[in-house]
């Protein structure tokens, strides 16, 4: 018999709890974003019936089409790249944005949030490995953005996000997760911002991310199955 969403959710939560135990962290120190990109509203509703409340989307356009058909009690996070010309649409749709990768985008979001009268927590995406194929701020560029963040009224930079180079061996992602935590620790003191959140870890490596300090993990395949299946 095919696994249900509840089965997969239980397995992910058990893996999360075990990773927290290994790291000496409280089980509620890490929150789960169910990445529902490419899956329809039916899949989201089924997940919500199992108690999942936080969902992640990669694209504004897909989220615009999907969210109106989903339960209104859910929280939506943007975890994919955001173009600055879609900032206003993203502010209207999402409760949190994990992927701010430029000062220009941060300022666009501030303007859009001010127009909406909405307080918006965001994370800065850091390209820790310096991969040319990935979005994200170079670590050297982040302090300038953090300095500007201190003067914003509606947008609050609450932490950092990263996507390490993909490797089938989860352990190989550990140095990248550790580096993000170390950068966060240093920038927290320098910028005078709480920076309490670390969004890192996906289906194949989230346990390592939790051991290195993740507070948000972004899990799609382990919950919903392979894309297109």
N, C-alpha and C positions, 0 to 999 in steps of 0.2 A: 504494500500500500504506500502511495506517495506521502511524503512528509507534508504536514500542514504548516501554515505560517506559525501557529502556536508552537509546534515542535521545534521549528528553527529558532524562534525567539527564545524559547527555553534553553536551547543549546548555547546560543550567543550569551545569554545572561549568565549561564553557568560558567562559561569561559571567562567572562568579565569578572565574576566573583572570585574565581580561582586566581586570576592575575592580580587582582587587588590584594588577595590574601598573601600571595608571594611577595608583594611589594610593601606589605604592612600598611595598606591603605584601607580606609573604610569603603564598603561596597557602594555607598551612595556618592562617592567622590567622583565617579565617572558616569557621564550620561550618554545615552545612545541616540544617535541620529540615524533613522532608517532612511537610506538613500533610495528614493522611489523613482528616480529618473528612468524613463522609457516604460514604466509600468503605469497602468491607467488608474482611474479613480476607484474601480472595483477592488484592486489590490490594496489600495490605501484604506478603503473602508474595512476590508477583512483584517488588515493589520490593526486598525483602530479598535475593532471588536475584541482583539486580544490584549488591549491595554496600551498599545504603543501610541504615543501622543506627539512625538517630535519627528518630523520628516524633512529630508533634504532633497533639494532639486538643483540641477546644474544649469538650467537655462530659464530665463525669464519667460520666454514665449510659451514653453511647455507648461510652466507653472500657472501662467495666466489661464490656460485652457483647462487645467486639471483642478485647481483649488476650488473653484465654485461648485464642483460636483462632489466635494469631500465634506466630511463633518466640520462644522464651524468651530468646534472646540480644539482643533489641532493647532500645533505651532509649526511654522514653516521656516526653514533655514536655507539660504542660498549658499551652496558649497562649491559651485563652479565659477568660472571666470565671468566677470561682469564688465561690460563695456560702459564707459562713462556716460554715453548717450542714453543708456537704459536705467540710469540711477533712479529717476523718479518712479518708474514702473516697479523697480525692485523695492523701493521704500514702501510703496503701497501694498506690496504682496507679502513681504517677509518680516519676520520678527527678529531675525538676526542674520548677519552676512559674515561668512567666514573668509572671504576671498578678496579683501581690499588690497590692491597691489600698486597703488600710486597715490601721490599727494593730490593729483588732479581728481581722481575718483573719490577720495575722502572728502574733498571740498564739495564736489557735486552731491554727494550723499547728505552732507550737512545742509546744503541749500534745499534739497528735496525734503528732508526731514523737517526743516523749519517750516516749509510751506504746508506740510501735513500736520504740523503740531505734534510730531511723534518723536519719542526718544528711541534711538536705535543703537543697540550694542553691535559692534563689529570687531572682527579680528583682522590683523594684518597677515597676508600670506607671504611667507618668507621662502625663497628658493634657496634652501640651505646648501644643496649640492651644486648650485650654479649650472643647472641643466638648461641649455639653450632652447630645448623643446617645451619647457614648462614656464608657466606664468609665475609671478611672485617677485617681491622685492629682493634685490641683492642685500645680504646682511649689512653691507656698508651704507646702503641707502635708507635703511629703516630709522635710524636716529632722527633724521630730519623730519620724517613723517610723524614720528612720535612726538617731537617737539611741537609741531603744528597742532597735533591732536589735543594738547592741553588747553587750547583756547576755544575749542568747539563747545557749543551749547547743547545741541540736539544729538549728535553722534558721539558715542563713547567707545573708545578703543579699549576692549576688555581683555585682549590677549593676542596670541599668535596662532597661525595655522601653517602646516607644511604638508607636502607630498614628496616623500623620498623617491629616489630612482626605483623603478619596479624590479624586484627580484623574487623568484619563487621561494628563496630562503628568507624567512621573516627576520631571522637574527641579523642579517646583513643590513637591515633598516635601523638597527639600534643606534649606531653612531649618529645618524641624522636626527633621530628623535632626541637623543641626549643633547646634541648641539643646539636644537631649538630651545630646549629647557634652559640650557646654560645662557643662551642669548637673552631669553626672557628674564632670567634672574638679574642679569647685568643691566638690561634696559629698564627694568622696573625701578631700580634705585636711581638711575640717571634721569629718567623722564618724570619721576614722581607720579606715575600712573599705577593702579593696582595690578594690571596685567595678570589676572588670576586664572585665565583660561588658556589651555593648550589643546587645539583641535588637530589631532594626528592619530593615524591608524585606521586601516580599512579591513575588509574581511579577512585577508590572509596574514595581517601583521598587527592586529589591534592589541593582542596580548602583550607584545613587546612594547608597544606605545604606552599602554597602561603602566607597565613596569617602569617606564621612563618619565611618567608624570602626566599623561594625557588626562584631560578633564572632559573632552568630547571625543567620541570615536564615530566615524562615518562609515556605516556598514550597509551595503546593498546586496551583493550576491549571496552572502551567507544567510540573509533573511528572505529575499524574494526569489532566489534562484538565478541562473544565468540569464543574461539579457537575451530577449527574443525567444525564451523557452516558456 
